[in-house]
């Protein structure tokens, strides 16, 4: 019982600290916008996606959401939607969809956060980008450090970035679509 009591106190303290550092400006299931002033993060370092998650009670994954969404390019120019469950938001999967500007247009990024994992909060994402070059060029220029494994089946080439990272290249017209899939360990 003492451990549960201590955990409840820690969660309450964490929520209080985060609540004072962050103020949520967006609602779940709606587009997440940049905070007032045009910055992607506030003084406490939490971006608008993280702020929206905190407002809806997602505490177990708040630092992972901030880490991954910042890494994946969330900025005032990006768009995002959190798809929170209707209840027990701190105990269920938290999906996120983003449109991130790129040099050639936009990338679609899908991330999912899973609370109560061995590492605290598990996360995985897929980043989808269209490239106007052939898939061979994309493999050699954009993903030169990854090992070419071969076809997934017939038309999609798989590149290996290690245990937690794979890139799939799929021809699309005269260009190529890359799908980077990574599990955050």
C-alpha positions as CSV (number, residue, x, y, z in Angstrom):
1,X,0.0,0.0,0.0
2,X,2.9,2.4,0.8
3,X,4.2,2.0,-2.8
4,X,0.8,2.8,-4.3
5,X,0.4,5.8,-2.0
6,X,3.9,7.1,-3.0
7,X,3.1,6.6,-6.7
8,X,-0.1,8.6,-6.3
9,X,1.8,11.4,-4.6
10,X,4.4,11.4,-7.3
11,X,1.8,11.5,-10.1
12,X,0.0,14.4,-8.3
13,X,3.3,16.3,-8.0
14,X,4.2,15.6,-11.6
15,X,0.9,16.8,-12.8
16,X,1.2,19.9,-10.6
17,X,4.6,20.7,-12.0
18,X,3.7,20.1,-15.6
19,X,0.5,22.1,-15.2
20,X,2.4,25.1,-14.0
21,X,4.9,24.8,-16.8
22,X,2.4,24.1,-19.5
23,X,-1.0,25.5,-20.5
24,X,-3.0,23.6,-23.0
25,X,-4.3,25.5,-26.0
26,X,-5.8,22.7,-28.1
27,X,-8.5,20.0,-27.7
28,X,-8.1,16.3,-28.3
29,X,-9.5,15.0,-31.6
30,X,-9.0,18.5,-33.1
31,X,-6.1,20.1,-34.9
32,X,-3.3,21.1,-32.5
33,X,-2.0,24.6,-33.3
34,X,1.1,26.4,-32.2
35,X,0.8,28.4,-29.0
36,X,0.2,32.1,-29.1
37,X,3.3,34.0,-30.2
38,X,4.1,31.6,-33.0
39,X,6.5,29.4,-31.1
40,X,6.2,25.6,-31.2
41,X,7.2,25.3,-27.5
42,X,6.5,27.4,-24.5
43,X,9.1,28.5,-21.9
44,X,8.8,25.1,-20.2
45,X,9.8,23.3,-23.4
46,X,6.4,21.6,-24.0
47,X,5.0,22.0,-27.5
48,X,1.3,22.4,-28.3
49,X,0.9,18.7,-28.8
50,X,2.3,18.0,-25.4
51,X,0.2,20.7,-23.9
52,X,-3.0,19.3,-25.4
53,X,-2.1,15.8,-24.1
54,X,-1.6,17.2,-20.6
55,X,-4.9,19.0,-20.7
56,X,-6.6,15.7,-21.4
57,X,-4.9,13.8,-18.7
58,X,-2.1,12.0,-20.5
59,X,0.7,12.1,-17.9
60,X,2.5,8.7,-18.3
61,X,3.7,9.6,-21.9
62,X,4.0,13.4,-21.7
63,X,7.8,13.5,-21.9
64,X,7.9,10.9,-24.7
65,X,5.2,12.8,-26.7
66,X,7.2,16.0,-26.5
67,X,10.5,14.2,-27.3
68,X,9.2,12.3,-30.4
69,X,7.0,15.1,-31.8
70,X,9.9,17.6,-31.6
71,X,12.2,15.1,-33.2
72,X,9.8,14.5,-36.0
73,X,9.6,18.1,-36.9
74,X,6.6,19.6,-35.1
75,X,6.8,23.4,-35.5
76,X,4.3,26.3,-35.9
77,X,4.2,25.3,-39.7
78,X,3.1,21.8,-38.9
79,X,-0.4,20.5,-38.3
80,X,-1.3,17.8,-35.8
81,X,-4.2,15.8,-34.5
82,X,-4.2,13.8,-31.2
83,X,-6.7,11.0,-31.2
84,X,-7.3,10.4,-27.5
85,X,-9.5,7.7,-26.1
86,X,-12.7,8.8,-24.5
87,X,-11.7,7.6,-21.0
88,X,-8.6,6.4,-19.1
89,X,-6.4,8.6,-21.4
90,X,-3.4,7.9,-19.2
91,X,-3.7,4.2,-19.5
92,X,-4.4,3.7,-23.3
93,X,-2.7,4.1,-26.6
94,X,-2.3,7.7,-27.8
95,X,-2.2,8.1,-31.6
96,X,-0.9,11.2,-33.2
97,X,-1.0,12.3,-36.9
98,X,1.1,15.2,-38.2
99,X,1.7,17.0,-41.5
100,X,5.2,18.3,-41.4
101,X,6.5,20.7,-44.1
102,X,9.5,19.4,-46.2
103,X,11.6,20.9,-49.0
104,X,9.4,19.0,-51.6
105,X,6.0,19.5,-50.0
106,X,4.8,17.8,-46.9
107,X,5.5,14.6,-44.9
108,X,2.8,12.6,-43.2
109,X,3.9,11.3,-39.8
110,X,1.9,8.9,-37.6
111,X,3.1,8.1,-34.1
112,X,1.6,6.0,-31.3
113,X,2.4,6.2,-27.7
114,X,1.9,3.3,-25.2
115,X,1.9,4.0,-21.5
116,X,3.1,1.5,-18.8
117,X,5.8,-0.1,-20.9
118,X,9.2,-1.3,-19.7
119,X,10.7,2.0,-20.7
120,X,7.9,4.0,-19.1
121,X,6.2,5.0,-22.4
122,X,6.7,3.1,-25.6
123,X,6.5,4.9,-28.9
124,X,6.6,4.0,-32.6
125,X,6.3,6.2,-35.7
126,X,6.0,6.1,-39.5
127,X,7.2,9.1,-41.5
128,X,5.9,9.1,-45.1
129,X,7.6,11.4,-47.7
130,X,7.3,11.7,-51.5
131,X,10.6,12.2,-53.3
132,X,10.8,13.3,-57.0
133,X,13.8,11.0,-57.5
134,X,13.9,7.3,-58.2
135,X,13.9,4.9,-55.3
136,X,17.5,4.0,-56.0
137,X,18.5,7.6,-55.8
138,X,16.6,8.1,-52.6
139,X,18.2,5.0,-51.1
140,X,21.7,6.2,-52.0
141,X,21.3,9.9,-51.1
142,X,18.7,10.1,-48.3
143,X,19.4,6.8,-46.6
144,X,23.0,6.1,-47.5
145,X,23.8,4.7,-44.0
146,X,21.1,2.0,-44.2
147,X,21.7,-1.5,-45.6
148,X,19.6,-2.5,-48.6
149,X,17.9,-5.7,-47.7
150,X,15.9,-6.3,-50.8
151,X,12.2,-6.4,-51.8
152,X,9.6,-6.7,-49.1
153,X,7.6,-8.8,-51.6
154,X,7.7,-7.4,-55.2
155,X,7.7,-3.6,-55.5
156,X,8.7,-2.2,-52.1
157,X,12.4,-2.2,-51.2
158,X,13.4,-2.5,-47.6
159,X,16.4,-0.8,-46.0
160,X,17.7,-1.9,-42.6
161,X,18.7,0.7,-40.0
162,X,19.1,-1.9,-37.2
163,X,16.8,-3.5,-34.7
164,X,14.3,-0.6,-34.3
165,X,14.5,1.2,-37.7
166,X,13.4,0.2,-41.2
167,X,12.8,2.2,-44.3
168,X,10.5,1.1,-47.1
169,X,10.8,2.6,-50.6
170,X,7.9,2.4,-53.0
171,X,7.9,3.6,-56.6
172,X,5.3,6.4,-57.2
173,X,5.0,7.6,-60.7
174,X,8.4,9.0,-61.7
175,X,9.3,9.4,-58.0
176,X,9.5,7.4,-54.8
177,X,7.6,7.3,-51.5
178,X,9.7,6.5,-48.4
179,X,8.2,5.1,-45.2
180,X,10.5,5.3,-42.3
181,X,9.3,3.1,-39.4
182,X,11.0,3.3,-36.1
183,X,10.3,1.9,-32.6
184,X,11.6,4.2,-29.9
185,X,13.5,2.0,-27.5
